[in-house]
Amino acid sequence: MFAISAAISHAVAVTPEICTLTVVVSGSVAFDHIMVFPGHFEDHILPDKIHILNVSFLVDSLDRLRGGVAGNIAYSLGLLRQPVRVVATVGTDFDSYRAELAELGVDTSGVIVIDNELTASAFITTDRADNQITGFYPGAMAKAGEYAITDALDGAEFAIVSPTAPDAMRRHVRELAESGTAYMFDPGQQIIALPPAALREGIEEAQILIGNDYEFAMISEKTGLSRDDLISSCPVVVITYGELGSHIYVDGERQEIPAVAPGAVVDPTGAGDGYRAGLMAARLAGLPWDAAGRVGSMAATFVVEVKGTQSHTYSFTEFANRFDIEFPDYAGVLDAFGRRLDLAVQQGE
């Protein structure tokens, strides 16, 4: 458990030009319905009548956007030309979403369509003060635990277990451990729903544990493990701090990774998913952890600067040029990464 996984170690040893490891991402795929209320919720809620709340807000905009943690991570991995396969359950309304991922080369063969069901959907209404009222319909995601991840592991040497139905997360952790496939454990929004034993199991078998500072506090509270216990529990532990950057602990040794200041903060939702994609794509391309973390920071910033979790876009040249400006001490480290991406594109033609 305390040794660096074979897959991650191998990724460093090989030359970037021949590194074509596939990442399998298990998690949620959803549609986000974003509505904006031009006023303030508090002006329409009577405190003394809160027990019989009955309100209606006339919104002035509605956007239906692709989302879900697995979908978001896969999207950014696709932009970075990292081979990726998604494992999820979706509804009969998934066709347009599948087509968008396919354009980026994302493998959706592990996505199961559930008959007579809709893809998971979030309905988010935001007021002028950025307060939010959210409803979430799990839809087809509720069936995720009925399907194995092992069927999607052909050609894969690394996996990410991200938030989805809790029973699916537990099942996929066990199947990955039994198959000997290295994985990142990213419990995220499902920390509350996962029992302490499931969190411990996911952490104990993982090669990478990742989450933001608040999520680590929640994991600690639920499992009884201290922050130091969690840091020593996996070969690599990544804690993100939003605009303050991130810390990557490799065998307990901390590396501090700065964030990249966005040109404008339009929508921070999904930035963490972009970070995960950048981190893993760079790492599997052979970059050391300090450089990979910075690639993650760069990928996260592209997400923040647009509305929606899958609205950002860039060419590799655009990404690398901006990376060199933001991290001049690391200028040029993406050159070999770029050659691998060019080869990956050629192999896919």
KEKE-3310 file (N, C-alpha, C; in steps of 0.2 Angstrom, whole numbers, plus 5000, padded with zeros to 4 digits):
npx = (5004:5010:5019:5024:5013:5014:5009:5010:5023:5029:5024:5033:5045:5044:5047:5039:5034:5030:5020:5005:4995:4979:4966:4953:4938:4927:4911:4900:4889:4880:4867:4867:4856:4855:4849:4845:4841:4835:4834:4835:4834:4831:4822:4810:4806:4798:4803:4795:4786:4793:4791:4780:4784:4782:4786:4789:4801:4804:4814:4827:4835:4841:4851:4856:4868:4882:4888:4893:4904:4913:4911:4916:4929:4933:4931:4941:4952:4951:4953:4966:4971:4973:4971:4955:4942:4925:4915:4899:4882:4868:4854:4841:4843:4855:4862:4867:4876:4885:4890:4897:4908:4914:4919:4930:4938:4935:4932:4917:4912:4910:4899:4883:4867:4852:4836:4820:4823:4830:4845:4855:4851:4854:4846:4848:4846:4851:4854:4856:4865:4873:4868:4861:4849:4846:4841:4842:4841:4844:4841:4846:4859:4857:4857:4870:4878:4875:4883:4898:4915:4926:4923:4927:4941:4950:4965:4968:4977:4976:4964:4951:4941:4927:4914:4898:4884:4884:4884:4890:4902:4908:4908:4916:4929:4932:4933:4943:4954:4954:4958:4970:4972:4979:4972:4965:4957:4943:4932:4924:4909:4901:4906:4898:4888:4894:4898:4908:4917:4917:4924:4936:4940:4941:4951:4962:4966:4969:4981:4982:4975:4963:4956:4947:4952:4941:4934:4944:4943:4930:4932:4941:4933:4923:4929:4938:4951:4966:4972:4986:4986:4979:4987:4998:4992:4991:5002:5002:4995:4984:4979:4968:4966:4959:4960:4972:4980:4988:4993:5004:5007:5020:5024:5023:5031:5029:5024:5022:5010:5007:4992:4985:4981:4966:4960:4948:4935:4923:4915:4917:4914:4918:4931:4940:4939:4945:4958:4961:4961:4971:4982:4983:4985:4997:5005:5005:5010:5023:5029:5036:5030:5029:5029:5018:5007:5007:5003:4990:4985:4985:4975:4964:4961:4957:4945:4938:4937:4926:4908:4900:4905:4911:4914:4925:4940:4954:4969:4984:4995:4991:4988:5001:5009:5003:5006:5020:5022:5015:5022:5037:5049:5047:5046:5045:5045:5033:5036:5040:5029:5020:5024:5021:5007:5005:5008:4999:4987:4990:4990:4977:4971)
npy = (4994:5006:5008:5016:5015:5002:5006:5021:5023:5017:5026:5036:5031:5027:5034:5050:5049:5037:5034:5028:5026:5021:5030:5025:5032:5032:5038:5051:5056:5070:5082:5099:5111:5128:5141:5159:5170:5187:5194:5195:5180:5182:5192:5188:5178:5174:5176:5171:5163:5152:5139:5135:5136:5142:5147:5155:5158:5170:5167:5174:5168:5152:5139:5123:5112:5102:5090:5083:5073:5063:5065:5078:5077:5068:5076:5086:5078:5073:5085:5086:5076:5064:5047:5040:5032:5032:5027:5024:5026:5031:5041:5039:5051:5054:5055:5067:5072:5061:5062:5074:5071:5061:5068:5073:5062:5054:5039:5031:5018:5012:5017:5015:5014:5017:5010:5019:5029:5045:5055:5059:5074:5091:5105:5121:5136:5153:5168:5186:5188:5177:5166:5150:5138:5122:5107:5090:5076:5060:5050:5039:5037:5031:5018:5014:5006:4993:4989:4982:4988:4982:4977:4987:4988:4984:4987:4997:5005:5013:5021:5031:5034:5042:5054:5046:5035:5029:5015:5010:5016:5009:4996:4998:5001:4989:4980:4986:4985:4971:4967:4972:4985:5001:5016:5032:5039:5048:5054:5066:5074:5064:5060:5062:5053:5041:5027:5027:5015:5012:5023:5022:5010:5013:5022:5015:5006:5014:5022:5036:5049:5061:5078:5092:5105:5106:5094:5085:5088:5083:5070:5066:5068:5059:5046:5046:5047:5056:5072:5070:5056:5053:5058:5050:5038:5035:5032:5044:5059:5072:5088:5101:5119:5129:5145:5147:5137:5121:5106:5093:5077:5066:5051:5056:5068:5085:5095:5111:5118:5131:5141:5146:5162:5167:5175:5180:5177:5167:5156:5145:5132:5115:5117:5109:5097:5099:5101:5088:5081:5088:5085:5071:5068:5074:5067:5054:5056:5057:5067:5075:5076:5089:5097:5091:5094:5108:5108:5104:5115:5124:5119:5119:5133:5136:5131:5139:5151:5152:5150:5136:5118:5112:5120:5126:5127:5123:5123:5112:5120:5133:5130:5126:5137:5147:5141:5141:5155:5157:5149:5151:5145:5132:5132:5125:5112:5105:5102:5088:5082:5087:5081:5068:5070:5074:5062:5053:5058:5056:5042:5040:5043)
npz = (5000:5003:4993:4978:4965:4952:4939:4940:4942:4931:4921:4923:4920:4906:4889:4885:4871:4869:4878:4881:4891:4896:4905:4915:4920:4933:4938:4940:4927:4921:4918:4919:4924:4924:4931:4932:4944:4944:4956:4974:4985:4998:4999:4996:5005:5019:5035:5047:5041:5037:5039:5031:5018:5002:4987:4972:4959:4946:4933:4923:4914:4907:4906:4899:4903:4900:4912:4928:4937:4932:4918:4917:4920:4910:4899:4900:4900:4887:4880:4882:4875:4881:4882:4887:4896:4900:4913:4917:4921:4911:4904:4892:4885:4882:4870:4863:4872:4872:4859:4859:4868:4860:4850:4855:4856:4867:4875:4876:4878:4890:4895:4901:4895:4902:4900:4898:4907:4913:4911:4925:4933:4938:4945:4946:4954:4955:4964:4964:4974:4973:4980:4981:4976:4975:4966:4964:4953:4953:4943:4930:4936:4948:4945:4944:4952:4949:4939:4933:4935:4929:4917:4909:4909:4900:4892:4900:4913:4924:4935:4940:4954:4956:4962:4962:4962:4979:4981:4969:4969:4980:4975:4964:4969:4976:4965:4957:4966:4967:4954:4953:4948:4948:4956:4958:4972:4974:4983:4986:4984:4989:5001:5012:5010:5010:5020:5035:5035:5021:5016:5022:5016:5003:5003:5009:4998:4988:4976:4975:4984:4984:4986:4992:5004:5013:5011:5015:5029:5032:5029:5038:5050:5048:5047:5058:5056:5058:5050:5047:5048:5036:5026:5027:5023:5009:4995:4987:4991:4988:4991:4988:4988:4982:4976:4982:4979:4979:4988:4986:4992:4992:4997:5009:5009:5007:4993:4987:4977:4966:4962:4947:4942:4936:4921:4922:4934:4930:4932:4945:4946:4944:4942:4950:4944:4932:4936:4941:4929:4922:4930:4930:4916:4914:4923:4918:4906:4909:4917:4932:4949:4954:4942:4936:4945:4942:4929:4932:4939:4929:4920:4928:4929:4916:4916:4925:4919:4911:4908:4914:4915:4905:4895:4891:4880:4871:4861:4861:4859:4863:4877:4881:4879:4887:4899:4900:4902:4914:4922:4922:4927:4923:4910:4894:4899:4894:4881:4877:4881:4873:4861:4863:4863:4850:4844:4849:4843:4829:4829:4832:4820)
capx = (5000:5014:5024:5021:5010:5017:5007:5012:5030:5030:5023:5038:5050:5044:5047:5033:5032:5027:5016:4998:4991:4972:4963:4946:4935:4920:4908:4893:4888:4874:4866:4866:4851:4857:4844:4847:4835:4838:4833:4837:4829:4829:4817:4804:4805:4796:4806:4790:4782:4797:4788:4775:4787:4779:4789:4791:4805:4804:4821:4828:4840:4841:4856:4857:4875:4884:4891:4894:4912:4916:4910:4920:4936:4935:4931:4947:4957:4950:4956:4974:4973:4975:4966:4951:4936:4921:4911:4894:4875:4865:4847:4840:4844:4863:4865:4871:4882:4890:4893:4902:4914:4917:4923:4937:4941:4933:4929:4911:4910:4909:4893:4877:4861:4846:4830:4815:4826:4834:4852:4855:4851:4854:4843:4852:4844:4856:4851:4861:4870:4876:4865:4859:4844:4848:4838:4846:4838:4849:4840:4850:4864:4855:4858:4877:4880:4873:4887:4905:4920:4930:4922:4930:4948:4954:4970:4969:4982:4975:4957:4949:4934:4924:4907:4893:4880:4888:4885:4894:4909:4911:4909:4922:4935:4934:4934:4950:4959:4955:4961:4977:4973:4980:4967:4964:4951:4940:4925:4921:4902:4898:4908:4892:4883:4898:4899:4916:4920:4918:4929:4942:4942:4943:4958:4967:4968:4971:4987:4981:4969:4962:4950:4949:4953:4935:4933:4948:4941:4925:4934:4944:4928:4919:4933:4942:4958:4968:4975:4992:4985:4977:4993:5002:4988:4992:5008:5002:4989:4983:4974:4967:4964:4956:4964:4978:4984:4987:4998:5005:5012:5023:5027:5023:5034:5025:5026:5017:5009:5003:4987:4985:4976:4962:4959:4941:4932:4916:4911:4922:4911:4921:4938:4943:4939:4950:4964:4962:4963:4978:4987:4984:4987:5004:5009:5005:5015:5030:5031:5037:5024:5029:5026:5011:5003:5006:4998:4983:4983:4983:4969:4958:4960:4954:4938:4935:4936:4920:4902:4899:4911:4913:4913:4932:4943:4961:4974:4989:5000:4988:4989:5008:5012:5001:5009:5027:5021:5013:5027:5043:5054:5046:5046:5048:5044:5028:5038:5040:5022:5017:5026:5016:5000:5005:5008:4992:4982:4992:4988:4970:4968)
capy = (5000:5012:5009:5019:5010:5001:5011:5027:5022:5015:5032:5041:5028:5027:5041:5052:5048:5030:5033:5029:5023:5023:5031:5024:5036:5030:5043:5054:5060:5073:5088:5105:5116:5133:5147:5165:5175:5193:5197:5191:5176:5184:5197:5184:5173:5177:5171:5169:5158:5147:5132:5133:5139:5141:5152:5154:5164:5170:5168:5177:5164:5145:5135:5116:5111:5095:5090:5077:5073:5059:5069:5084:5075:5065:5081:5089:5073:5073:5091:5085:5070:5058:5041:5040:5029:5034:5021:5028:5025:5037:5040:5039:5058:5055:5055:5073:5072:5056:5065:5079:5068:5057:5073:5074:5055:5050:5032:5030:5011:5010:5021:5011:5018:5014:5012:5023:5034:5051:5056:5063:5081:5096:5111:5126:5143:5157:5174:5191:5187:5170:5161:5145:5133:5116:5101:5085:5070:5055:5047:5033:5036:5027:5011:5013:5000:4987:4987:4982:4992:4977:4976:4993:4989:4982:4992:5003:5004:5017:5022:5036:5032:5049:5053:5043:5032:5026:5008:5010:5018:5004:4991:4999:5001:4982:4977:4988:4981:4963:4967:4975:4991:5007:5020:5038:5039:5055:5053:5072:5076:5058:5059:5062:5047:5035:5026:5027:5009:5013:5028:5019:5005:5017:5025:5010:5002:5019:5025:5043:5051:5068:5081:5099:5105:5105:5087:5081:5088:5079:5063:5065:5068:5053:5040:5046:5048:5063:5074:5066:5049:5053:5060:5044:5032:5033:5035:5051:5063:5079:5092:5107:5125:5134:5150:5146:5132:5114:5102:5086:5074:5060:5047:5060:5074:5090:5099:5116:5120:5137:5141:5151:5167:5167:5182:5182:5171:5167:5151:5141:5125:5110:5118:5103:5091:5101:5100:5081:5079:5090:5081:5064:5068:5076:5062:5048:5058:5056:5073:5074:5078:5096:5099:5089:5099:5115:5107:5103:5121:5128:5116:5121:5140:5137:5130:5145:5157:5151:5147:5129:5114:5109:5125:5128:5124:5126:5118:5111:5125:5138:5128:5126:5144:5150:5137:5144:5162:5157:5145:5152:5141:5126:5133:5120:5105:5102:5100:5081:5080:5089:5076:5062:5071:5073:5055:5050:5061:5052:5035:5039:5045)
capz = (5000:5004:4988:4972:4961:4946:4934:4940:4942:4924:4917:4924:4917:4899:4886:4883:4865:4868:4884:4879:4896:4896:4911:4916:4925:4935:4941:4938:4921:4922:4915:4924:4922:4927:4931:4936:4947:4945:4963:4980:4988:5005:4998:4994:5010:5025:5041:5051:5037:5034:5040:5026:5012:4995:4984:4965:4956:4939:4931:4916:4909:4908:4902:4900:4901:4901:4918:4931:4939:4927:4912:4917:4920:4904:4894:4900:4897:4880:4877:4883:4871:4886:4881:4893:4895:4905:4916:4921:4919:4909:4902:4884:4883:4882:4863:4861:4876:4869:4853:4861:4871:4855:4846:4859:4857:4873:4874:4880:4878:4897:4897:4900:4894:4906:4897:4902:4912:4911:4914:4931:4932:4943:4944:4951:4953:4958:4964:4963:4979:4972:4984:4977:4978:4970:4966:4960:4951:4951:4937:4928:4940:4953:4943:4943:4956:4946:4933:4935:4931:4927:4910:4905:4911:4894:4890:4905:4918:4929:4936:4945:4956:4958:4965:4959:4967:4984:4980:4963:4972:4984:4971:4959:4973:4977:4959:4955:4971:4966:4948:4954:4944:4952:4956:4962:4976:4974:4986:4984:4986:4992:5008:5017:5009:5011:5027:5037:5032:5014:5015:5024:5011:4997:5005:5010:4992:4983:4976:4976:4987:4982:4988:4994:5011:5017:5010:5020:5036:5032:5029:5045:5055:5047:5048:5064:5055:5058:5043:5046:5046:5029:5022:5027:5021:5002:4992:4985:4993:4985:4994:4985:4992:4977:4973:4986:4976:4981:4991:4984:4997:4989:5002:5015:5008:5004:4987:4986:4970:4966:4958:4941:4943:4930:4918:4925:4938:4928:4935:4948:4946:4939:4942:4953:4939:4927:4940:4941:4922:4920:4935:4928:4910:4914:4926:4914:4901:4912:4921:4939:4952:4954:4936:4935:4949:4939:4924:4935:4941:4923:4917:4932:4927:4910:4918:4929:4915:4906:4911:4913:4917:4899:4889:4890:4875:4870:4858:4865:4859:4868:4884:4883:4879:4893:4905:4900:4904:4921:4926:4918:4929:4921:4903:4890:4901:4890:4874:4876:4882:4866:4856:4864:4861:4843:4842:4850:4838:4823:4830:4831:4813)
cpx = (5004:5019:5020:5019:5014:5015:5010:5020:5032:5029:5029:5044:5050:5045:5040:5030:5028:5022:5009:4993:4984:4970:4956:4943:4928:4918:4902:4894:4881:4873:4864:4861:4852:4852:4846:4841:4838:4838:4837:4832:4826:4823:4810:4802:4804:4798:4800:4785:4787:4795:4783:4778:4784:4781:4790:4795:4805:4811:4821:4833:4840:4846:4856:4864:4877:4888:4892:4902:4915:4916:4915:4927:4938:4935:4938:4953:4957:4954:4964:4976:4975:4969:4962:4945:4932:4916:4905:4887:4871:4858:4847:4841:4851:4866:4870:4877:4887:4894:4898:4908:4917:4921:4930:4941:4940:4930:4923:4908:4908:4903:4887:4871:4855:4840:4825:4817:4830:4841:4851:4855:4851:4851:4845:4849:4848:4853:4857:4866:4874:4874:4862:4854:4844:4843:4841:4842:4843:4848:4843:4856:4863:4856:4866:4880:4879:4878:4895:4910:4925:4929:4925:4937:4952:4959:4971:4974:4981:4967:4956:4942:4932:4917:4902:4888:4885:4889:4890:4901:4912:4913:4915:4928:4937:4936:4941:4955:4960:4958:4968:4978:4973:4974:4968:4957:4949:4933:4921:4914:4899:4901:4903:4889:4887:4899:4907:4920:4922:4924:4936:4945:4944:4950:4963:4970:4970:4978:4988:4975:4969:4956:4952:4950:4947:4933:4937:4946:4935:4927:4937:4938:4924:4923:4937:4949:4960:4971:4982:4991:4983:4982:4997:4998:4989:4999:5008:4995:4989:4977:4974:4964:4962:4961:4971:4982:4983:4993:4998:5010:5014:5027:5028:5027:5030:5028:5021:5016:5005:4997:4988:4980:4972:4961:4952:4938:4924:4912:4916:4920:4915:4929:4942:4944:4944:4957:4966:4964:4970:4983:4988:4987:4995:5008:5010:5009:5022:5033:5031:5031:5023:5026:5019:5006:5002:5002:4991:4980:4981:4977:4963:4956:4956:4946:4934:4933:4930:4914:4901:4906:4914:4913:4920:4935:4950:4965:4980:4994:4998:4990:4997:5011:5010:5005:5016:5027:5020:5019:5034:5049:5053:5045:5049:5047:5038:5030:5037:5032:5018:5018:5022:5009:4999:5004:5002:4987:4984:4989:4980:4967:4967)
cpy = (5006:5013:5012:5014:5008:5005:5018:5027:5021:5022:5036:5038:5028:5034:5043:5050:5041:5029:5034:5025:5026:5024:5029:5028:5034:5036:5045:5057:5063:5079:5093:5110:5122:5139:5153:5169:5182:5197:5194:5187:5179:5189:5194:5178:5176:5173:5168:5164:5152:5140:5130:5137:5137:5147:5150:5160:5164:5172:5171:5174:5157:5142:5128:5114:5104:5095:5083:5076:5069:5062:5074:5082:5072:5071:5084:5085:5073:5079:5090:5079:5064:5053:5040:5036:5030:5028:5025:5025:5031:5036:5040:5046:5059:5056:5061:5074:5067:5059:5070:5076:5064:5062:5074:5067:5052:5044:5031:5023:5008:5013:5016:5015:5014:5015:5015:5027:5040:5051:5060:5070:5085:5102:5116:5133:5147:5164:5179:5191:5180:5165:5156:5140:5128:5110:5096:5078:5065:5051:5040:5032:5031:5019:5009:5007:4993:4984:4987:4986:4988:4976:4981:4993:4987:4988:4998:5001:5009:5019:5028:5034:5039:5048:5051:5040:5028:5019:5006:5011:5012:4998:4992:4999:4994:4979:4979:4985:4974:4962:4969:4982:4997:5012:5026:5038:5046:5055:5060:5073:5070:5056:5058:5055:5041:5033:5026:5021:5009:5018:5025:5014:5008:5020:5020:5006:5007:5020:5032:5044:5059:5071:5088:5099:5104:5097:5083:5082:5084:5072:5061:5064:5061:5046:5040:5046:5055:5065:5070:5059:5048:5054:5054:5038:5030:5035:5042:5054:5070:5082:5099:5113:5130:5139:5150:5141:5125:5111:5095:5082:5067:5056:5052:5067:5079:5094:5104:5118:5126:5137:5146:5156:5168:5175:5185:5176:5172:5162:5145:5133:5121:5112:5112:5098:5093:5100:5093:5079:5081:5086:5074:5064:5069:5070:5056:5050:5058:5062:5072:5077:5086:5099:5097:5093:5105:5114:5107:5110:5125:5125:5118:5128:5140:5136:5136:5151:5157:5149:5140:5125:5111:5114:5128:5124:5127:5121:5117:5117:5131:5136:5128:5133:5148:5147:5140:5151:5161:5154:5146:5147:5134:5126:5128:5112:5101:5100:5093:5079:5082:5084:5070:5064:5071:5066:5051:5052:5057:5045:5034:5041:5039)
cpz = (5000:4998:4982:4967:4954:4940:4934:4939:4934:4920:4918:4920:4909:4896:4884:4876:4864:4874:4882:4884:4896:4903:4911:4922:4927:4939:4938:4931:4921:4918:4920:4921:4926:4926:4935:4938:4948:4951:4968:4983:4994:5004:4997:4999:5016:5031:5045:5048:5034:5034:5035:5020:5006:4991:4976:4962:4949:4937:4924:4912:4912:4903:4904:4898:4903:4908:4921:4932:4933:4920:4911:4916:4913:4899:4894:4898:4890:4877:4877:4879:4875:4884:4888:4891:4901:4907:4920:4918:4917:4906:4894:4881:4882:4875:4861:4865:4874:4863:4854:4864:4865:4851:4849:4859:4863:4872:4879:4880:4885:4899:4896:4900:4897:4902:4901:4907:4909:4914:4920:4929:4938:4941:4949:4949:4958:4958:4963:4968:4979:4977:4979:4980:4973:4971:4962:4959:4949:4945:4936:4933:4946:4952:4943:4946:4954:4940:4936:4931:4927:4919:4905:4906:4905:4892:4894:4911:4924:4929:4941:4947:4959:4960:4960:4964:4972:4983:4974:4965:4976:4980:4966:4963:4974:4971:4956:4960:4969:4959:4948:4950:4949:4951:4960:4966:4977:4977:4985:4988:4989:4998:5013:5016:5010:5018:5029:5034:5025:5012:5016:5019:5005:4997:5005:5003:4987:4982:4976:4979:4986:4984:4990:5001:5016:5017:5015:5027:5037:5033:5036:5050:5054:5049:5055:5063:5055:5051:5042:5045:5039:5024:5022:5024:5014:5000:4990:4987:4991:4988:4991:4989:4987:4975:4977:4984:4979:4984:4989:4989:4993:4995:5008:5014:5004:4998:4987:4979:4970:4961:4952:4942:4936:4928:4921:4929:4935:4931:4938:4948:4941:4939:4945:4948:4934:4930:4940:4934:4920:4924:4932:4921:4910:4917:4922:4908:4903:4916:4928:4942:4953:4948:4934:4939:4945:4933:4926:4936:4934:4920:4921:4930:4921:4911:4921:4925:4910:4910:4909:4914:4911:4893:4887:4884:4874:4865:4863:4865:4863:4875:4886:4883:4885:4899:4906:4903:4912:4925:4922:4920:4926:4913:4899:4892:4897:4883:4873:4877:4876:4861:4857:4862:4853:4840:4843:4845:4831:4824:4830:4825:4809)
residu = (MET:PHE:ALA:ILE:SER:ALA:ALA:ILE:SER:HIS:ALA:VAL:ALA:VAL:THR:PRO:GLU:ILE:CYS:THR:LEU:THR:VAL:VAL:VAL:SER:GLY:SER:VAL:ALA:PHE:ASP:HIS:ILE:MET:VAL:PHE:PRO:GLY:HIS:PHE:GLU:ASP:HIS:ILE:LEU:PRO:ASP:LYS:ILE:HIS:ILE:LEU:ASN:VAL:SER:PHE:LEU:VAL:ASP:SER:LEU:ASP:ARG:LEU:ARG:GLY:GLY:VAL:ALA:GLY:ASN:ILE:ALA:TYR:SER:LEU:GLY:LEU:LEU:ARG:GLN:PRO:VAL:ARG:VAL:VAL:ALA:THR:VAL:GLY:THR:ASP:PHE:ASP:SER:TYR:ARG:ALA:GLU:LEU:ALA:GLU:LEU:GLY:VAL:ASP:THR:SER:GLY:VAL:ILE:VAL:ILE:ASP:ASN:GLU:LEU:THR:ALA:SER:ALA:PHE:ILE:THR:THR:ASP:ARG:ALA:ASP:ASN:GLN:ILE:THR:GLY:PHE:TYR:PRO:GLY:ALA:MET:ALA:LYS:ALA:GLY:GLU:TYR:ALA:ILE:THR:ASP:ALA:LEU:ASP:GLY:ALA:GLU:PHE:ALA:ILE:VAL:SER:PRO:THR:ALA:PRO:ASP:ALA:MET:ARG:ARG:HIS:VAL:ARG:GLU:LEU:ALA:GLU:SER:GLY:THR:ALA:TYR:MET:PHE:ASP:PRO:GLY:GLN:GLN:ILE:ILE:ALA:LEU:PRO:PRO:ALA:ALA:LEU:ARG:GLU:GLY:ILE:GLU:GLU:ALA:GLN:ILE:LEU:ILE:GLY:ASN:ASP:TYR:GLU:PHE:ALA:MET:ILE:SER:GLU:LYS:THR:GLY:LEU:SER:ARG:ASP:ASP:LEU:ILE:SER:SER:CYS:PRO:VAL:VAL:VAL:ILE:THR:TYR:GLY:GLU:LEU:GLY:SER:HIS:ILE:TYR:VAL:ASP:GLY:GLU:ARG:GLN:GLU:ILE:PRO:ALA:VAL:ALA:PRO:GLY:ALA:VAL:VAL:ASP:PRO:THR:GLY:ALA:GLY:ASP:GLY:TYR:ARG:ALA:GLY:LEU:MET:ALA:ALA:ARG:LEU:ALA:GLY:LEU:PRO:TRP:ASP:ALA:ALA:GLY:ARG:VAL:GLY:SER:MET:ALA:ALA:THR:PHE:VAL:VAL:GLU:VAL:LYS:GLY:THR:GLN:SER:HIS:THR:TYR:SER:PHE:THR:GLU:PHE:ALA:ASN:ARG:PHE:ASP:ILE:GLU:PHE:PRO:ASP:TYR:ALA:GLY:VAL:LEU:ASP:ALA:PHE:GLY:ARG:ARG:LEU:ASP:LEU:ALA:VAL:GLN:GLN:GLY:GLU)
# end
